[in-house]
Amino acid sequence: MQGGHEDRHQQTAQTRTEIGVRSALVLNATYEPLSIVSVRRAACLVLADKADLVEDDGSQLRAERLALPSPLVIRLRYVVRVPYHRRTALSRRAVMARDGHRCQYCGAPADSIDHVMPRSRGGMHVWENVIAACRPCNLRKRDRTPEEAGMPLATSPLAPREAAWITLAVSRVPEAWKPYLAKAS
């Protein structure tokens, strides 16, 4: 009998952990992606009538007297004014994601980042000057421009689109989010 109680307690703890880990996409009233929150926070917003459920994953969040579809995408009922266009923060992880973890000189798997115009020569640490590179190419280029080193770039480095921060915030973007992210791009 006691074993059943422990199993039930373990299942409840596991469910709580899953709820805390899973994420939901929050859309503005205009369907613009705003943020990513835990499923628990998304459910609280829906229950407080501050948001509408747009997409769910088919499972249910259960309480003693309530069952609610587990939210994947919610839309706020009011417009949140975003005073500026969000620019994705420049980081090694973000550069690797933008460049597909591939060296922009030779196409091999990248394991470092390189400044196209070296910083020692006045190059800035900005999206348009940073690329993913493999170590051999990075060492071969040294303190030169790609033209001086005879190493053309596969693609010109650009800042990621506005909604790119979402793909960097989660390891795998759920399929249900993709239509809303495509509209924002």
N, C-alpha and C positions, 0 to 999 in steps of 0.2 A: 504494500500500500504506500509506504513511504517513498519507494522508488518512483512511483507515478507522480508524486508531488514534486520531486526533484526534477523529473523530466519536464513537467509543465513549467516550473520556475526557469529552467534552462531555456526552453523555447521562448518564454516571454522576454528574457534577457537578450536572446538572439534577435528577436523581432525588434526590440528597442534599438539595438545596435544597428540593424539594417536600416531602420527609419532614420537614424542620425547620419548615416553614411550616404544614403541615396540623396539625389539632388533634384530640384525642380527649377525650371526656367521661369523667371518673372518677366512678364511683358507689361509695358505701359498701356494705358487705355487705348493708345493709338497702334498697338501691336509692335512697338519698338522694344527689342530686348533691353532690359534694365540690369538684371543681376541674376545670380544663381543662389538659391537658398536651400536649406535642408527640406526634406519632405515634411518634416514636423512643422517648420515655420510656414511653409506653403499651406498646409492643412489649417493652421491657426488663422491665417489671413482669409481663407475661404469661409471658415466657421464664423469669423467676426464680420462677415459680409463686406470685407474690404477688397476682395478679389473674387473672380469667377473661375471655375475650373474649365480649362480649355481642352486639355488632353490628360488622360490617366493611363496607368499601366495595366489596368484590368484587375489588379488586386485591391483588397480593401484594408483600410486602417480601422481597427475595431477598438471601441471603448465599451464600458459596461452597458450603456444605453444608446450607443451610436455606432453606425458604420458609415464610413466615408470612402469613396474611391481614392486610391493613392495617387496624388497629383504628380504629373510630369511637367505640365505647362499650366501656368495660371496667368490671368490678365487682371491687373488692378482696375478697379471701377472708376478711378479718378486719374487725371493726367499728372504725372510727376514731371515738372519742368527740369530739363537737363540743360544747364546754362552753357555748356561747352561740348564740343565733340570729343568723345573719349579717344585718347590715343593709347595704343597698346604700349606698355612699358617695355623698354629695350632690355633684354636679358639674354644670356646664353641659350637658355631653354627656348625662348621665343624665336631667336634667330634660327636655331636648329629646326624648329617646327615650320617656320616660313620657308626654309630652303629644303625641306623634306629629308633632313639629316644626310644630305649629299654635298660633297665638295663642289663648289661652284667653278673650280678650275678644271678638274678631271672627271667628276662624277662618282668618285669612290665614296665609301661611307665617311662622313665627316666626324672629327673628334675634337675640333677646336674652332675658334672664330678668328677672322682676319679682318683688319682694316684695309679697305681697298687703297685709300690714300693713307699711308702710315701716319700715326699720331705724331711721330717725331718730325714729320714734315708738315704739320699743321692740319692733318686730317682730324675730323671731329668724331666723337663716339655717338653717331646718329644712325638711324635705320638705313639711310641711303649710302652709308660708308662701311657697313659691317656685313660680312657674309660668313657662311659656314665653309670650312676648309679642312682637308685632311692634313695631318702633320707634315708629310713629305712636301706637299705643295706650299704649306705655310712656311716651312724652312727654306725651300727653294726660292720663294718670292723675296724673303727677307725684308729689308727696309726699302723696297722699291715699289713703283706703281705696276699694275699688271702689264702695261705697255712696255715699260723698261725691262721687265722680266720675261717678256714674250709669252705671257700666260693670259689669254683672253678669258673673260668671264662668260659662263653659260647663260646667265640672265643678269640684268641690271638689278641691283638691290633697291627695293622700295619699302616704304612703311606698310605694314599690313592694313587691310581694310578695317573699318570701324568695329565690326562684330567679331574680329579675330580674337579678342580677349576671352571670349567664351570658350573657344576651342583650346586655348592655353590653360584655362582654369580647370578643365576636367580632362582626364586621360582619354576618355572615349565619349564623343558626342552622341547622345541617344538619337535614334532615327526620328522620333517625334519632335525633336527640336529643330531639325534641319529646315523645314519649310519656313519657320519664323526667322531663322538666321539668314536664309537666302534672300528674304524680303529686305533685310537690313543692310545687305551688302551693296 
